[in-house]
């Protein structure tokens, strides 16, 4: 129990304990029991370590322990790189609980650090750690966004909790609200939007701010306003795209680290860096991205980008303006497969998707548990490896009130289903045998799909299927997807996605090759079926068929 150990260690060093802290209650539960002797021995071992080794030991304990007080601890490797980004400041301000480890490491390096968090228990933990690590740390229990201390520092680290709704704007500085387009109306703000504005209000020479990746592209609320103000300020220097689990190990949400300078220069380019690239990250046995030893995030944003580099890119302010101030890495760092696709399309006649097909967006039909009409609804899990959409597994029983909506998204032979949510890029062709007649038993599509219905004389359903099933095209599609939890392609981006228009001769060639492939797959299916039947006719399968049935 690292927090009970911390209470025991700080108390033995003369720190007066806060009896309202739940950590003190945990310590009291152990005190006077047989387990207390073990806790005392652990304290003696812990305090016998040099100060830096105490911090490493505490970090190791926190890596396998989740605090019940809502405290979020960042691991040592991530902390080292964040501290390196701060570039050896004399003074620093660290805001919110997640910045505590960087605050302590900076203090151990000789920086005069002010740590702020509104949570009383987090602040008490910070004081205990400062005592047992024998470092000076100014701890202030206040809302960091209120900016009670408006003096500038050499560096500032802002790590607000993701997705936190600001209950009231009354404590926010007027400058912060002005950046967010305050019009006098009462509104609920997210921590990400306020963090982007708060970083611009800071008077510190260097600001490091961490936000959930969704804040880089979402088009609702005040986040687009905050992004535009940030870009137009000329203070944004770099954005590090962090895969989920690399910094915040208790969440799979991807995040971004933004670097701001106090100097304003709109002519400077913004450096985008992909920290999931192989030179920065490795995978653990559980698949979690892990920081590679020997890497430097500071060098990644300071050194020139080689021409062959595929993990970072410098982007001009005008390019960001043209992208409507979206700051997602995938809008600017083009994967090799996407570059190949662009080269392919540059040599052909192309159309935006909405000019070649009718796009039909399926709506929710509800639960469909009790009704007079039965329909089949396709899901991405129905798509196999045979190009055609098989009979959808999901059957809905709907009322007449839902029937009109279902008819509007009825699948027709030759339609192409494209998954635009979740498993982005899955594609299938609706077969000729799909049921289309009557008011029951026809096929529809779930909300994860977009129905692409080819327009006459533009492109066939088969050619469209072949195009979207290509790996390079799938990669290009996925680069447009966004979402903190569930990846989704916006209808706006999908409409403008370019597709090649084959000639009549190419169409004939495409369809002939497709039919030939289907014939071969049918032969393979027949062989596999015969093999399965032969196995069922032998011992013990023959004797156990009745049991299986």
C-alpha distance (Angstrom), angle and dihedral (degrees) to the residues before:
residue distance angle dihedral
X1 . . .
X2 3.83 . .
X3 3.80 94.5 .
X4 3.83 92.7 52.4
X5 3.81 88.3 48.4
X6 3.80 89.9 50.3
X7 3.81 91.0 51.6
X8 3.82 91.0 49.3
X9 3.81 93.0 46.9
X10 3.83 96.2 46.6
X11 3.80 91.3 45.6
X12 3.80 91.4 52.2
X13 3.82 88.2 53.3
X14 3.79 90.8 56.9
X15 3.82 102.3 -97.2
X16 3.78 113.1 150.2
X17 3.80 107.5 -123.8
X18 3.79 126.9 -128.8
X19 3.81 102.8 -129.6
X20 3.83 91.6 -161.0
X21 3.81 91.4 62.7
X22 3.85 110.9 103.0
X23 3.81 87.9 -136.5
X24 3.79 88.9 64.6
X25 3.82 89.3 52.6
X26 3.81 89.3 52.0
X27 3.81 89.5 50.4
X28 3.83 91.1 48.0
X29 3.82 90.2 53.3
X30 3.80 88.6 58.6
X31 3.80 97.5 40.1
X32 3.80 112.2 98.8
X33 3.81 93.9 16.9
X34 3.80 128.4 104.6
X35 3.80 88.2 -103.1
X36 3.79 91.3 63.6
X37 3.82 91.5 75.0
X38 3.81 89.0 58.7
X39 3.80 89.7 48.1
X40 3.82 90.9 52.7
X41 3.80 91.0 49.9
X42 3.79 90.1 49.6
X43 3.81 89.8 50.2
X44 3.81 91.6 51.9
X45 3.80 91.4 50.2
X46 3.79 91.5 45.6
X47 3.81 95.2 50.4
X48 3.81 91.7 45.2
X49 3.81 88.1 67.9
X50 3.80 121.8 90.5
X51 3.81 112.2 -100.2
X52 3.82 95.5 -102.5
X53 3.78 91.4 49.7
X54 3.81 89.4 50.9
X55 3.80 88.9 58.3
X56 3.82 90.9 48.8
X57 3.81 90.6 48.4
X58 3.79 92.1 49.8
X59 3.82 89.7 47.9
X60 3.81 90.3 52.6
X61 3.82 90.8 51.0
X62 3.81 92.7 48.1
X63 3.81 89.3 50.9
X64 3.80 90.4 68.9
X65 3.80 98.5 32.2
X66 3.81 131.4 71.9
X67 3.78 114.3 -152.3
X68 3.79 117.9 -128.4
X69 3.80 90.3 -147.2
X70 3.80 94.8 71.8
X71 3.80 92.5 -105.8
X72 3.82 116.1 155.8
X73 3.79 115.3 -152.1
X74 3.83 123.0 -164.8
X75 3.80 116.9 -146.2
X76 3.78 125.8 -112.2
X77 3.83 98.7 -105.6
X78 3.80 93.4 52.5
X79 3.80 91.2 43.1
X80 3.81 92.4 53.2
X81 3.79 91.4 54.5
X82 3.79 94.2 45.7
X83 3.80 90.0 50.1
X84 3.81 89.2 48.7
X85 3.82 88.9 54.4
X86 3.82 87.8 57.0
X87 3.84 86.2 63.8
X88 3.82 102.4 -141.5
X89 3.83 102.2 -55.9
X90 3.79 124.3 -167.9
X91 3.81 90.8 -145.2
X92 3.81 129.8 23.8
X93 3.80 140.6 175.3
X94 3.81 118.5 -149.0
X95 3.79 116.6 -166.0
X96 3.83 127.7 -160.2
X97 3.80 132.6 7.8
X98 3.81 97.5 -75.7
X99 3.81 90.4 61.6
X100 3.83 93.0 59.9
X101 3.80 96.5 94.6
X102 3.84 91.8 49.6
X103 3.82 88.4 46.1
X104 3.81 91.6 54.2
X105 3.80 93.0 45.5
X106 3.80 91.2 49.7
X107 3.83 90.0 49.1
X108 3.81 90.5 51.4
X109 3.81 87.9 52.9
X110 3.81 90.5 57.0
X111 3.81 100.2 -97.0
X112 3.80 118.5 142.7
X113 3.84 99.6 -122.9
X114 3.80 132.5 -166.9
X115 3.83 113.1 -164.5
X116 3.82 120.1 -163.3
X117 3.79 133.5 -172.4
X118 3.78 132.6 148.7
X119 3.82 93.0 -137.8
X120 3.82 112.0 94.8
X121 3.84 94.1 -153.6
X122 3.81 92.4 50.9
X123 3.79 90.0 51.9
X124 3.81 91.0 49.2
X125 3.81 89.7 51.3
X126 3.81 89.2 51.2
X127 3.82 90.6 52.8
X128 3.82 92.3 49.2
X129 3.80 91.9 49.5
X130 3.80 91.2 48.9
X131 3.82 89.4 52.9
X132 3.81 96.8 48.8
X133 3.83 92.0 42.3
X134 3.81 90.3 47.9
X135 3.81 94.7 -131.7
X136 3.81 129.9 131.6
X137 3.81 110.9 -113.5
X138 3.80 125.4 169.1
X139 3.82 106.2 -142.0
X140 3.81 119.7 -165.3
X141 3.81 123.1 -173.9
X142 3.80 100.9 -147.4
X143 3.79 141.0 107.4
X144 3.82 103.6 -82.9
X145 3.82 90.8 -150.1
X146 3.84 89.3 61.2
X147 3.83 88.9 65.4
X148 3.80 96.8 -150.0
X149 3.81 88.1 171.3
X150 3.79 104.7 54.3
X151 3.80 96.6 175.7
X152 3.78 115.4 120.6
X153 3.81 123.7 -117.0
X154 3.75 135.4 -162.3
X155 3.81 89.4 -107.9
X156 3.78 139.5 5.4
X157 3.82 131.0 -163.2
X158 3.84 117.1 -160.3
X159 3.81 116.4 -173.4
X160 3.81 107.1 165.5
X161 3.82 117.8 -179.7
X162 3.80 114.0 -93.2
X163 3.79 119.8 -105.0
X164 3.80 95.2 5.5
X165 3.81 113.4 153.7
X166 3.78 113.6 -138.0
X167 3.82 103.8 -127.7
X168 3.80 95.2 -155.1
X169 3.78 137.0 11.8
X170 3.80 93.3 -155.5
X171 3.82 92.9 96.3
X172 3.81 95.3 47.4
X173 3.82 117.4 102.8
X174 3.79 116.8 -106.3
X175 3.83 90.5 -118.0
X176 3.81 91.3 57.0
X177 3.80 91.8 50.8
X178 3.82 91.9 47.1
X179 3.82 90.5 55.6
X180 3.81 88.6 52.5
X181 3.80 91.2 53.3
X182 3.79 97.1 -104.9
X183 3.78 109.8 -160.9
X184 3.79 97.8 175.5
X185 3.79 94.5 -96.1
X186 3.78 121.8 125.4
X187 3.80 110.6 -111.8
X188 3.78 140.1 162.8
X189 3.77 113.7 -116.0
X190 3.79 129.9 -162.1
X191 3.80 122.2 -126.0
X192 3.83 90.1 -118.9
X193 3.81 94.2 57.1
X194 3.80 92.4 45.3
X195 3.83 91.5 46.3
X196 3.81 91.1 55.2
X197 3.81 90.4 50.8
X198 3.81 93.6 40.6
X199 3.81 91.2 54.8
X200 3.82 89.1 56.6
X201 3.81 91.8 50.5
X202 3.81 91.9 53.4
X203 3.79 116.8 108.1
X204 3.81 92.7 -154.9
X205 3.79 118.6 120.7
X206 3.82 92.5 -126.3
X207 3.80 126.8 24.6
X208 3.81 125.4 -167.4
X209 3.80 112.8 -169.3
X210 3.80 128.9 178.4
X211 3.82 122.5 -154.4
X212 3.80 137.1 165.4
X213 3.80 111.8 -91.2
X214 3.80 92.1 -115.8
X215 3.80 89.6 72.1
X216 3.80 88.7 65.5
X217 3.81 95.8 65.0
X218 3.81 112.3 12.3
X219 3.79 112.6 123.3
X220 3.79 100.1 -160.7
X221 3.78 132.2 84.0
X222 3.80 120.1 6.2
X223 3.81 98.4 -44.1
X224 3.85 93.1 96.4
X225 3.82 88.3 51.1
X226 3.83 91.5 50.9
X227 3.83 91.9 48.0
X228 3.80 93.2 49.3
X229 3.80 91.9 49.0
X230 3.80 90.0 48.9
X231 3.80 94.2 51.3
X232 3.81 93.6 43.5
X233 3.81 91.0 49.6
X234 3.81 89.2 69.8
X235 3.83 90.1 -138.2
X236 3.81 98.9 106.6
X237 3.80 110.6 104.5
X238 3.81 107.6 164.3
X239 3.79 144.9 -0.8
X240 3.80 121.1 -154.3
X241 3.81 112.7 -160.3
X242 3.82 107.4 -145.3
X243 3.84 121.6 -162.4
X244 3.78 117.2 -129.4
X245 3.81 113.4 -84.9
X246 3.80 97.0 19.6
X247 3.82 95.9 100.0
X248 3.80 104.7 5.6
X249 3.79 102.1 45.1
X250 3.80 95.2 -175.9
X251 3.82 93.8 63.8
X252 3.78 137.6 48.5
X253 3.80 92.4 -148.7
X254 3.80 113.7 124.8
X255 3.78 114.9 -127.4
X256 3.79 141.8 -172.0
X257 3.79 132.4 -135.6
X258 3.80 112.9 -148.0
X259 3.80 122.6 -160.8
X260 3.81 118.1 -153.5
X261 3.78 129.4 -174.9
X262 3.79 126.5 -153.0
X263 3.82 88.0 -130.7
X264 3.78 114.4 87.0
X265 3.80 117.5 -142.4
X266 3.81 119.3 152.4
X267 3.81 90.7 -173.3
X268 3.79 93.5 66.8
X269 3.80 118.2 94.4
X270 3.79 124.9 -122.4
X271 3.81 116.2 -119.4
X272 3.83 114.4 -137.6
X273 3.83 116.1 -163.8
X274 3.81 128.1 -172.3
X275 3.82 106.8 -144.7
X276 3.82 90.7 -174.1
X277 3.83 89.2 68.8
X278 3.80 116.7 114.2
X279 3.82 94.5 -108.2
X280 3.81 90.5 59.9
X281 3.81 105.6 30.5
X282 3.79 140.9 40.9
X283 3.80 129.5 -173.7
X284 3.78 123.7 -112.1
X285 3.79 121.9 -141.3
X286 3.82 88.0 -92.6
X287 3.80 92.3 52.6
X288 3.82 95.3 -108.2
X289 3.83 114.1 142.2
X290 3.78 110.8 -111.4
X291 3.80 128.0 -164.8
X292 3.80 111.8 -108.2
X293 3.78 114.6 -124.2
X294 3.78 115.9 -112.9
X295 3.81 94.5 29.5
X296 3.79 122.9 128.2
X297 3.79 123.8 -153.8
X298 3.80 89.8 -170.6
X299 3.82 92.0 58.4
X300 3.80 89.1 46.5
X301 3.81 90.6 62.6
X302 3.83 97.9 34.9
X303 3.81 106.8 44.6
X304 3.83 121.8 76.7
X305 3.81 116.0 -93.0
X306 3.84 112.1 -112.3
X307 3.82 115.5 -130.3
X308 3.81 91.2 -117.2
X309 3.81 93.5 50.1
X310 3.81 114.7 123.6
X311 3.82 98.8 177.3
X312 3.81 102.7 61.5
X313 3.78 139.6 31.9
X314 3.81 138.7 -179.5
X315 3.81 113.4 -128.9
X316 3.79 127.3 -166.6
X317 3.79 122.0 -129.5
X318 3.82 89.4 -117.5
X319 3.81 90.5 57.4
X320 3.80 90.5 51.0
X321 3.80 89.9 48.6
X322 3.82 89.4 52.0
X323 3.82 88.5 54.2
X324 3.82 90.0 55.4
X325 3.83 91.9 -106.0
X326 3.81 93.8 -64.1
X327 3.80 107.8 157.0
X328 3.81 101.0 -167.2
X329 3.79 113.7 132.6
X330 3.81 93.5 -132.3
X331 3.81 90.7 63.6
X332 3.79 91.0 65.3
X333 3.81 110.1 20.9
X334 3.80 105.3 72.4
X335 3.84 116.2 -154.4
X336 3.85 115.1 -132.0
X337 3.82 90.8 -111.4
X338 3.80 90.3 56.0
X339 3.81 90.5 48.9
X340 3.82 89.1 53.0
X341 3.81 89.8 51.0
X342 3.80 91.7 50.1
X343 3.80 89.7 52.5
X344 3.83 90.3 49.7
X345 3.80 92.9 49.5
X346 3.81 93.8 46.0
X347 3.81 89.5 67.1
X348 3.82 96.3 49.6
X349 3.79 142.7 62.0
X350 3.80 107.4 -96.4
X351 3.78 140.1 -176.3
X352 3.79 132.8 -164.7
X353 3.79 107.4 -103.6
X354 3.81 94.7 -111.5
X355 3.83 90.6 61.2
X356 3.80 93.2 52.5
X357 3.80 100.4 42.4
X358 3.76 142.0 23.3
X359 3.79 107.7 -113.0
X360 3.80 113.6 -143.8
X361 3.79 116.4 -171.0
X362 3.83 111.8 -155.3
X363 3.79 117.1 -132.2
X364 3.78 128.1 -149.0
X365 3.81 112.5 -87.1
X366 3.79 93.4 -166.1
X367 3.79 126.5 -121.7
X368 3.79 95.1 -44.9
X369 3.80 95.8 -157.8
X370 3.77 100.5 136.6
X371 3.79 124.0 31.1
X372 3.80 144.6 108.7
X373 3.80 96.4 -111.9
X374 3.79 124.7 68.1
X375 3.79 123.0 -156.4
X376 3.81 136.5 167.5
X377 3.82 119.8 -121.1
X378 3.83 119.1 -159.0
X379 3.81 120.9 -137.8
X380 3.85 130.0 -172.9
X381 3.83 88.7 -105.5
X382 3.83 88.9 65.1
X383 3.80 91.9 64.6
X384 3.78 112.2 97.8
X385 3.77 132.2 172.8
X386 3.78 98.9 -79.6
X387 3.85 101.2 84.5
X388 3.80 93.9 -125.1
X389 3.80 122.3 92.1
X390 3.83 108.0 -115.3
X391 3.80 123.5 -144.9
X392 3.85 104.1 -59.1
X393 3.80 111.4 -111.7
X394 3.80 96.1 -145.6
X395 3.81 115.2 85.5
X396 3.80 120.9 -168.6
X397 3.80 128.6 -163.8
X398 3.80 106.4 -151.4
X399 3.77 137.7 -178.1
X400 3.80 123.8 -120.7
X401 3.82 89.3 -102.9
X402 3.83 88.6 63.3
X403 3.79 93.9 42.2
X404 3.82 96.2 80.0
X405 3.80 90.7 53.4
X406 3.83 90.4 47.8
X407 3.83 92.0 50.7
X408 3.82 90.4 56.0
X409 3.81 90.0 60.6
X410 3.80 97.9 38.0
X411 3.81 110.5 142.5
X412 3.79 117.6 -121.2
X413 3.83 127.8 -161.3
X414 3.81 108.7 -89.3
X415 3.81 94.3 30.1
X416 3.78 116.1 130.4
X417 3.80 119.3 -139.4
X418 3.81 114.4 -149.6
X419 3.80 121.2 -173.3
X420 3.81 109.2 -133.2
X421 3.80 99.4 167.8
X422 3.80 130.2 56.6
X423 3.81 103.5 -15.9
X424 3.79 92.9 37.4
X425 3.81 116.2 -160.2
X426 3.81 101.8 25.5
X427 3.79 106.9 140.9
X428 3.82 137.5 -174.3
X429 3.80 139.7 169.8
X430 3.81 120.0 -125.6
X431 3.85 106.6 -123.0
X432 3.80 128.8 -131.6
X433 3.81 91.0 -109.7
X434 3.82 92.9 61.5
X435 3.80 109.7 126.2
X436 3.82 110.5 -110.7
X437 3.80 105.6 154.1
X438 3.79 129.7 92.4
X439 3.77 130.9 7.7
X440 3.81 96.4 -74.4
X441 3.79 138.4 56.3
X442 3.81 96.3 20.0
X443 3.81 120.1 136.3
X444 3.81 126.7 -107.6
X445 3.80 134.6 172.0
X446 3.80 131.8 -113.8
X447 3.80 124.6 -121.8
X448 3.81 93.3 -94.9
X449 3.82 88.8 71.7
X450 3.75 138.1 71.5
X451 3.83 113.8 -151.1
X452 3.82 111.3 -135.5
X453 3.82 111.2 -161.3
X454 3.83 110.1 -173.0
X455 3.80 116.6 -126.4
X456 3.79 116.7 -127.7
X457 3.78 113.7 -89.2
X458 3.83 96.7 8.7
X459 3.81 110.3 83.0
X460 3.80 135.0 -27.7
X461 3.79 124.1 -117.6
X462 3.81 90.1 -116.0
X463 3.82 92.8 53.1
X464 3.79 89.6 46.9
X465 3.82 90.8 51.2
X466 3.81 91.7 49.3
X467 3.80 91.2 50.5
X468 3.81 96.8 48.7
X469 3.82 92.8 43.7
X470 3.83 91.3 60.9
X471 3.86 112.3 108.0
X472 3.83 93.6 -131.5
X473 3.79 91.3 52.2
X474 3.81 90.8 47.7
X475 3.82 89.7 52.0
X476 3.81 90.6 49.9
X477 3.80 90.4 50.2
X478 3.79 93.0 48.6
X479 3.80 90.7 50.3
X480 3.80 86.9 64.5
X481 3.80 93.5 51.5
X482 3.76 118.8 102.0
X483 3.76 136.9 178.4
X484 3.78 138.2 119.9
X485 3.80 93.6 -127.8
X486 3.83 109.4 3.3
X487 3.79 117.6 34.5
X488 3.82 112.8 -130.8
X489 3.81 135.3 174.9
X490 3.79 113.8 -137.3
X491 3.79 117.5 -124.2
X492 3.81 88.8 -124.2
X493 3.82 93.1 58.2
X494 3.81 92.7 43.0
X495 3.81 92.9 52.2
X496 3.80 91.1 55.2
X497 3.82 95.6 43.7
X498 3.81 105.4 123.0
X499 3.78 122.7 -125.4
X500 3.82 129.3 -175.2
X501 3.80 119.3 -115.8
X502 3.84 109.5 -135.8
X503 3.79 120.5 -144.6
X504 3.82 119.4 -114.8
X505 3.79 89.2 -100.7
X506 3.81 91.8 51.0
X507 3.81 90.7 47.8
X508 3.81 90.5 55.7
X509 3.80 91.1 48.0
X510 3.84 91.9 48.0
X511 3.80 93.5 50.2
X512 3.83 93.3 45.5
X513 3.82 91.3 51.5
X514 3.81 90.1 46.6
X515 3.83 92.9 51.5
X516 3.79 91.1 47.3
X517 3.80 90.4 51.5
X518 3.79 91.1 49.7
X519 3.82 90.8 51.5
X520 3.81 90.6 51.9
X521 3.79 92.3 47.4
X522 3.82 89.0 50.8
X523 3.80 89.3 53.4
X524 3.79 90.6 50.0
X525 3.80 90.7 48.7
X526 3.82 90.5 51.1
X527 3.82 91.3 50.5
X528 3.83 92.0 49.0
X529 3.81 90.3 48.4
X530 3.82 91.1 51.0
X531 3.82 90.3 49.2
X532 3.81 90.5 51.1
X533 3.83 91.3 48.9
X534 3.82 91.0 49.4
X535 3.80 90.3 52.5
X536 3.81 91.3 49.3
X537 3.80 89.6 54.4
X538 3.84 93.0 60.2
X539 3.79 134.1 74.3
X540 2.99 128.1 -46.6
X541 3.81 95.8 6.2
X542 3.81 92.0 58.6
X543 3.81 93.2 54.7
X544 3.82 94.1 42.2
X545 3.79 99.1 48.4
X546 3.80 91.9 98.7
X547 3.80 91.2 52.7
X548 3.81 90.8 48.4
X549 3.80 91.0 50.9
